Amino acid sequence: MLPLERHRLIVELLGQRGVMRVNEIAQATRVSRETIRRDLSELERKGILNRSHGGALAAKNPLPAIRAASPALPVEDSQGSFQQRTLLHSEGKMRVARKALQCLQPGQTIVLDGSSTSWFLARQMPEMALTVITPSIRILQTLMSRRSLHLVGLGGDFSPTEEAFFGETASRTLREYAVDTLFFSCQGLERDSGLYAGTEAHAALLKQMMLAARQTVALVDGSKLGRTGVARIGGLGELDCLITEKFVDPLLEKEMTWHNVGLQIA
C-alpha cells in the first residue's frame, strides 16, 4: 500500500471510529507501529487529525493539506551557538553518545542531526560500513577521515552559528534516502508535552528527519529532562528509544512504557 493510500485509509477509519490506538491502525493497514507513528505525525501536522496517548482521533475541523513554508534560518539557540553548546554538560553528552554506539549496525543508513550530542557520537564512531547523513558541517569534518563511511551532507540554507544547513533543500534531500535510524538531541524532554527544540527551524528539520527514519533514537543528557523549549517537535510516542542518564522520575518511566519507548541508561 502506498503512503497516500494508507493516509486515506487512516482518515477513513478515524472518521468511522473517532479514536484508534496505534496498534489498531497498524493491524488495519498491515504496517509497523513505527510507520503508523510517522503517518500520524504527518497527518497531525497537516491538521487532519489529533494525536493522543498511544493513538489518534479525528480532528473536529480538519484543515486542508496545505504545505507550509519552511521556517527561516534559526535565530540563536537560547543555550548559545553550536560551539558554545559543545562545552555545556559535555561529560553527560559523551556518556550518552558512547551508549548510542551499541545501536550501530554495519550496512545501516543513519541520520545524525546537527546537535552537539550527535557531534559527540560522531567523534566516537568506529570504522564501520555506514551511510551517515547529516546537515552538520562539524560532523562531516569529524567523520571525513573514516574511510569505511559513506557521508552525505544535507545542503540548503547555511547557519554560521549552528554550522549546519536548514530549509526545504535539506528536507528534500532526506526524502531521497531510506533511513534506518535517526540519532538526535533536543533542548528539552517533558513527560507530558514531549520533545522541544531550541528554534522553529530546528524543530521543522527534526520532524522531517523523523518522517524519513524507520527508527528514532533520542540522545538526551540529564540536564534536558523535565524541560521544555522554544518549539515543540512532537510527543514521546515519536521515539523508539531514549538514551539518557540515570534519573528518578517514575512518571516519566511510566510514559516511556505507555508509548513503547525503549529506555537505556548511560
Order of alpha helices (4+ residues) and beta strands (2+ residues): alpha-beta-alpha-alpha-beta-beta-alpha-alpha-beta-alpha-beta-alpha-beta-beta-beta-alpha-beta-beta-beta-alpha-beta-beta-beta-alpha-beta
